[in-house]
Amino acid sequence: MFVEIMKKNIILCLYIIFLLSPFFVYAQGGLGGSGTIYNSGGSSSGQLCVGGLCNPLHYNSILDLAGALIAAAIKVLLPIAVLFLVYAGFLYATAGGDKGKLETAKSVFLYTVLGIALLLGARILGDVIFNTIRTINPNIL
């Protein structure tokens, strides 16, 4: 049951990413440098403007935005993962020697630990990729 729920959640996340991908693809599009200006007036000083449209986000590169999204995901998903660890412990404590319930508790614990590892691994891998890109060419993004 837990595996089916995780499959549905992964499919939902991929669907959301698919729907939002055009926003990320065109987020850094410009007019070849001819229409890029930085707004120096008002409360949004230093805001990137391209062709009369100003960037409403506080991030001027896709790397900064991706880093902020990963950090937000960790802040939201880590407490949920801790709750799943507590739930796995509850299942284990209430199993009462039943092999089916013990297997369920073990699988919930295993998938929760794998999810935590993937979450933290995504952060580490993202940092490595961001730092590598910025080391190779700091002006690229």
HELIX and SHEET records of a PDB file:
HELIX    1   1 PHE A    2  VAL A   25  1                                  24    
HELIX    2   2 ILE A   62  ALA A   93  1                                  32    
HELIX    3   3 LYS A   99  ILE A  136  1                                  38    
SHEET    1   A 3 THR A  36  ASN A  39  0                                        
SHEET    2   A 3 GLN A  47  VAL A  50 -1                                        
SHEET    3   A 3 LEU A  53  CYS A  54 -1                                        
END                                                                             
